[in-house]
Amino acid sequence: MSHVAHFPICDPASDSQHPRG
């Protein structure tokens, strides 16, 4: 779910684009 990076999802793939911590 890299395209749904607008939501604070716990995804390692999306975390690579924008590390929220």
N, C-alpha and C positions, 0 to 999 in steps of 0.2 A: 504493500500500500504506500508506495513512494509518492504517488500523485495526490494522496490525501494527507499531505504533510501539514496541512493547515490546522489539523486537529492535534491536540496533545496526546498522541497515541504512543504506546510503549513498543515501538518497532525499531529493531537494531538497524534496519535498512534506512528508515527515515531519520534515525538519530545521526547517521553519517552525514546527512545533508544539513541538519541543524541540531547540533547537540544541546538538548535541554537539560541534561544532567540526570 
